[in-house]
Amino acid sequence: MSNLIEIQNLKQYFPAGGSILKPQYVKAVDDVSFAIKRGETLGLVGESGCGKTTVGRTILRLYEPTAGKIIYDGKDITNVDMLPYRRKMQIVFQDPYASLDPRMTVVDIVGEAIDLHKLASSKAERKEKVINMLQRVGLNSEHANRYPHEFSGGQRQRIGIARALATEPEFIVCDEPVSALDVSIQAQIVNMFEELQEEMGLTYLFIAHDLSVVKHISKRIGVMYLGKIVELADSYELIFNSAHPYTKSLISAIPIVDPVEARTRKRIVLKGDVPSPVNPPSGCRFRTRCPYATDLCAEQEPEFREISSGHYVACHHTERVN
C-alpha cells in the first residue's frame, strides 16, 4: 500500500528570546521522519511538551516548518498554497470547549468548511450534508440549531469530529481527541474513530500521551521524547518487544486488569525532569534520565536504525536494555 503522508527531516523551531547575535530557539520538533500508509492509523505518544502536537500541526502547515519536507500523496506540499489540500487534510483538536466558536450554531460550525470549499450548491443541500455528518457521529438533526454551551464535553468533541469530516477528507490529525473526556466516553469516541475509518477510508495520525488508548486504535506507534522520535514499530511489537528505555518506562505505566500480574510487574520510574527544549542535552537527549547512559551517549547522538523488520530505535545500548 502506498504512503499517503511522508515527512522527511522535519524541524520546527520557535523563537525563545536570546540576543540578536545569539538568538535562542525552542526545538519543538528536531529532525523527525516517518510515513503513514493510506488507510492506516499511526499513533504518536510521549509526555507533555515532547513535540507531538507540533508535529501534527506542522504536517497541516498550521505552523510553517523550519526545515524538512512534507509529502502528501506523492506531492511535496512544503511550500505550496494549502487551500486545495485543506479539504483533504483535517484536524480534531484536543479541547472540545476551546475549539468551537460559542457564538455559532452547530449547523454553522459544521457547515463553515462546506461553504469555504463550495461543496453544496444550495442551502438545503448544505443542511442535508450537515445533518448527515451529525448522524454519522451519533448526534441528530435536533442538535443542529443549538449552541456549543448546550452540549456535554463528549458531544462537543463529536461536533468537532463532524466538522473535520464535513469536507470528506482523506487524512485527519487527531490531536489528543479523548484526553479531555471521561474514561467511559473515551472508549465510545475511539470506537467511533475506528468505524468512521472503515466507512470512509480515512488515514489517521493519532496523537496522545496515554499509550493504552493509542495501542487500541493504532497499527503502528511512534514514541517521541524532547522533539525526537526514539522508537517506531508495529503496536504489538512496540508493547511486547520495546527496545528503548523510555518506551519501556511508558509501557510499565499502563494499568493491568489482572491483580496478580499487576503485583508482580515492576514499575519503571524515571529519575529527574525533562530537560529544556531550548538547551537539550548533547548526544542522546534521554541520557540525563536513562539508567543505561554511558559517556558514549553524551558524545554521540544515536542513529535511528532498524533493528528488526519495521522496528526502528534510536539507542546505543539496545542489547543492554533488553
N, C-alpha and C positions, 0 to 999 in steps of 0.2 A: 504493500500500500504506500502511496506517495505521501511526502511530507506536506502538510498544509502550512505550518508555521516553522520557520527556521531562524534562530538568532545566532549570529556569529560575533564573538568577542565584544559583546555589548557592555558599554560603560555608561554610567550615569553619575556625574559628579555635581554636587550642589555647592555654590559659593558659601563659605563659612567664615567670613572675616579675614583676619590676617592683614598684611600691609600690601601696598601697590607692588613693591618689589618681591614680596613673598606671600602671595595670596594662599589662603587655606581652603580646602575643599572637603566636604563630606563625601567619601567614596561609597555611595549607597549601593551601587552595582559596579563590580570591578572585574571585567573580562569574563562574562558569562556566556556560554554557548550551549544550546540544546535544540532539539527539533521535536515537533508534535505531529504525529501522523493524522491524516484525515479520519474523523470519527473516533479518535482516541481521547482519553482523559489523562492529562499529565498532572499529578499532584505536586505542589511546591510547598515544603514545610520548613519551619525554622522559628526561632524565638522572635519576639517583637523587636523591630529595628534591624533585622538582618538583610532587608532589601527586597523581600519577596513581592510586596505590593508595588514597589517601584519598578520591578521587572515587568509586571502586568501592565502597568500604566504606560511604561516606555514602549512596549510592543504596540500598543494602540496609539502611540505618539501623543498621548495626553501630556507627557513630558517629552521634549525633544532629546534624543540620545546624544551624549557627549562624544561617543565613538562607537564603532561597530556597525553591523548590518542587520536589518530586519527583512526577512524574505517571506512573502505571503504567496502561496500557490505558485512558487517558481519565479515571482517577480520581486525585485528589490524595491521596497516601499520606504526606504530610509529618508529619502528627500523628495518624495512626490506629493502632489495635492491629495490629501486624505479623504476628501468628501466622497468619492466613489467607493472607497474602502470602508467608510464608516457604516455603511449599510450591512456589510458582510461581517464586520468585527464589532462586537458589543461588550459591555461590561455590566456586571451586577455588583453594586457597591456593598461594603460591609455594614454600614449603619442605615437601617431602613427608616430611621427617624430623620436623619440629616439629608438623605439623598432624594427626597420627594419634596416638591415645592408646595408649601402649606396653602398657597392661595389658588392652586389649580385643582379642578375636579379630576377624578380618576380617568374619565374619558379623555380629558385634555392631556394628562400626563402621558398616557399610553399612546394617544393619537398624535402627539407632537412630532415623533420620528416619522410617522406615516405622512404627515404634512410636508416635512422637510425633504423627504425623498420622493414626494409626489407618487405615493403608492395607492392612492384612492382617487377615483375620478369624480366622486360626489360625496356629500355629507352622509348620505345613507350608507354608502359603501364603507366610508371611514368608520362609522359607528358599528357596522356589522363586523368589521375586522377587529375593532377594539373588544367587542363583546366576545368574539371567538377566542381572542387571546386570554381574556379574563377567565373564560370557562376552562381553557387549557391548564391554567394554573390553580384551578379549584375555587374560583370566585364566580359570581353570577351577575346577570345584567342589572340587578337592583343596586349593585355596588358602584355602577358606572358614574352616577351623578353625586357621589359623596366626596368628601374631602379627606386627606390623609389622617387628620386627627381623630376621625371616627373609627379608625381601624386599630387592631392589636399589632404588635411587632411582627408576628408571623404573617398576618395578612398584608402588612405593608411590604414585607420582603417579597411576597407573591406579586404585588403590584409592580415592584422593581423588576422582577423577572419577566412579567408580561411586557413591560416597557422595552426590555432588552430583546424580547422575541418579536416585537411588532414589525421589525424590518425584515424578518425571516433571515437571520444571519447564518453564517457557517461556523463562526468561531466566537466563543464567549469566554471572557476572563471573569471567573467567579472569585471576587476578592473577599475572602473570609465571609461568605454569604450566610453562614449559620452561627458565627461566633457571638452575635448579639442576641440570640434567641434561646428560649428554654430548651432543655435537652429533649423533651417529648416532641417539640415542634421541629427540632433539628433533623430527626430521623425522617419526618414527613417531607421536609424540603429536599433532603439528599435523595430520597427515593423519587421525588418528582423530577429532579435534575436527570436522573437515570432514565426515567420514562420519556422525558422530552428528547433526550439524546437519541433514543431508539426511534421515536416517531419522526424527528426532524433531521436526523443525520448530523447532529451537532458535534463540534470538537471543543473540548474544554481545557483551559488552564485553571486548575482548581487550587486556589491559594488558601492555606490555613495554618494555624500553629498547633492544631490538635491532630496528631498522627492517626489516632483511632478513627476519626472522621474520614481522613484522606485515604487510608488503606481500604475503606469500604467502597469508595467510588472510583479510585484511580487504577489505571492499568500499569502505569509506571510512576515512580515517585523520585523527585529531586530534593535533596536536603541542602538548605542554604545556611551559611554562617558568615556573618560580617561581610556581606557583599559578594561572596564566592559560593559556587556550588561545590560541596565537598564530596557528595556521593549521589549517584543516579543509577537506578536499577528497576526491574520489574517489582511490583508491590510485594509479591510473595518472597522473592529473593532478598529484597531490602529488609523485610521484617525478620526473616529467619536466618539470613546469612550476611548481615551487615558487616562492613569491613572498616568503617570509620568510627573512632571512639565517640565522636559527637552523636552520630546516628544511634549507637548503642545506648547512650545516655537517654536520648529521646524515647527509644523503644522501651527502656526499663520503666518509663513513667506511664505507659499505657495501663489502665486498670485491668485486672484479670477477674473474671467472674468466679472461678473456682477458688474457694478459700484455702484449700490445702496447697495448691500450686502457688497462690499469692504469698503464702507464708514462707515458702522455700525460695522464692525468687529474690535475687539481690538487686536492690535499687542503686543505680549508679548516679551519685550526686556530684555535680561538677563543682570544683573549687573556684573562688574568685568571681569577678564580674566580667561582663562583655566589654572588651576594650573599646576605645573611641574610634568610630569610623573616620574621624579626621586624621588620626595618627595611629593607624593599625600596626600591630607587631610586625617585625621583619620576618621573612621566611614564611612559615606556616602561621596563619592568623589564629589558629586554635591552640597553638603551643602553650600559651600562658595558662590554659586551663586543662591541659592534657596530661594524664598520668603517664603517658609513654614518651613525652617530649625529651629530645636529646639536643646536643649542640648543632647537629645537622639541621634540625627543624628551625633553628634561629637563623642559620646561614642561607638556607636554600628553600625556595618555595616548592612544595611538592607538585609533581606533574599530575594532571588529571588524566589518568590512564585506565585502560580497560583491563580488568583482572580476570573476568570470565565473560562469556557471551552477553553483551548488552549491559554489563555491570561495570560502572566507572567509579573510581575513587581517587581522591587527592590526599594521599598519606604516605609518608616514608616508611612506616612501620606496620604495614598491613599483616605481615606474618606474626608479629608480636601481639597485635590486637586480637587476633583470633587464636 
